[in-house]
Amino acid sequence: MSIWVRPALWWRVGIVLAACFGLTFHSSSLVYFTVQSNLIVLGYFGASVYWMVRRGDPAPAAPRLRGAVTLWIMITGLVAHILLNHGANPLPGLVESGNLFANWSTFALHYLVPGMVLLDWLVFAPHRVVPYTDLPLWLLYPLGYALVALGRAAVYPGFDTPYPYYFLDPTERGYDWVFGQFAILTVEFTVLGMILLGLDRLAAGIGRRARRDVSSLPARG
């Protein structure tokens, strides 16, 4: 089957376009995990689309890295929705008056791109190529991001946004509270990674059963 009719290719092109749109009209800087993780998604899926077309193969590049990228962008979506937006419905902002480009770009970065990447992880092969032992490596980036943000604020306190997120700000509650937040988030991110890996195994099992059912159908003719 030609690569040009593969749904995986066009879905990943859609991910690239969604990330491009969000990053183009969003005003935040690289200091934010949201921007960094969406840039990683853009780079990874852009490279995957190129690799798929060049090889004529629907399998993405570096499939084990795909798991890490999925976790990082899911962290972006869940932290934004639960911790920063307190579970508020983002949809009214897409039609209300005001800067609709800014509202749509924020929605793309925090909801659309994470949702599309999650569906890519669940629907498209390969599955069961990422071992559970990769999970500690996945966690190094978000934890490293937090430590670098704290170090940057300590060395350069004059930045407009010395602490990009409230749970990294020790100004009122001290570093003990911040490192307590680290511990809680580390546990939550670990659970999220385990869920993603478990869903990957589940998707592999469903796909295997579907192929077996199709192969067992009587031949026509």
Residue pairs with C-beta under 8 A, 6 or more apart in sequence:
2 56
3 9
3 52
3 53
3 56
3 57
3 58
6 52
6 58
7 124
8 52
8 58
8 60
8 120
8 124
8 125
9 49
9 52
9 53
9 58
11 116
11 119
11 120
11 123
11 124
12 45
12 48
12 49
12 52
12 60
12 120
13 49
14 116
15 41
15 45
15 113
15 116
15 117
15 120
16 42
16 45
16 46
16 49
18 108
18 112
18 113
18 116
19 38
19 39
19 41
19 42
19 45
19 108
19 109
19 113
20 42
21 104
21 105
21 108
22 38
22 105
22 106
22 107
22 108
22 109
22 112
22 113
23 35
23 38
23 39
23 42
23 105
23 109
24 105
25 101
25 102
25 104
25 105
26 35
26 102
26 105
26 106
26 109
27 102
28 34
28 35
29 35
29 161
30 36
30 39
31 149
31 152
31 159
31 161
31 164
32 164
33 75
33 76
33 79
33 142
33 145
33 164
33 165
34 76
34 80
34 109
34 110
35 109
36 145
37 72
37 73
37 75
37 76
38 73
38 76
38 109
38 113
40 69
40 72
40 73
41 69
41 73
41 113
41 117
44 61
44 62
44 65
44 66
44 69
45 60
45 69
45 117
47 61
48 60
48 61
48 66
51 57
51 60
51 61
52 58
52 59
52 60
52 61
58 124
58 125
59 125
59 126
60 66
60 124
63 126
63 129
63 130
64 129
64 130
64 134
66 121
66 130
67 121
67 130
67 134
67 138
67 196
67 197
67 200
68 134
68 137
68 138
68 141
69 117
70 117
70 118
70 120
70 121
70 196
71 138
71 189
71 192
71 193
71 196
72 138
72 141
72 142
73 113
73 114
73 117
74 114
74 117
74 118
74 192
74 196
75 142
75 189
75 192
76 109
76 110
76 114
77 110
77 111
77 113
77 114
77 115
78 114
78 192
79 165
80 110
80 111
81 87
81 90
81 110
81 111
83 165
83 167
84 165
90 106
90 107
90 110
90 111
93 103
93 106
93 107
94 100
94 103
94 104
94 107
96 103
121 196
121 199
121 200
122 199
122 200
122 203
123 203
125 207
127 200
127 201
127 203
127 204
127 207
128 200
128 201
128 204
130 197
130 200
132 194
132 197
135 190
135 193
135 194
135 197
138 193
139 186
139 189
139 190
139 193
142 185
142 189
143 182
143 186
146 168
146 182
146 185
149 163
149 164
149 165
149 168
150 163
150 168
150 170
150 178
152 159
152 162
153 159
153 162
153 163
153 168
156 162
163 169
163 170
163 171
167 178
167 181
167 185
168 178
168 181
169 178
170 177
170 178
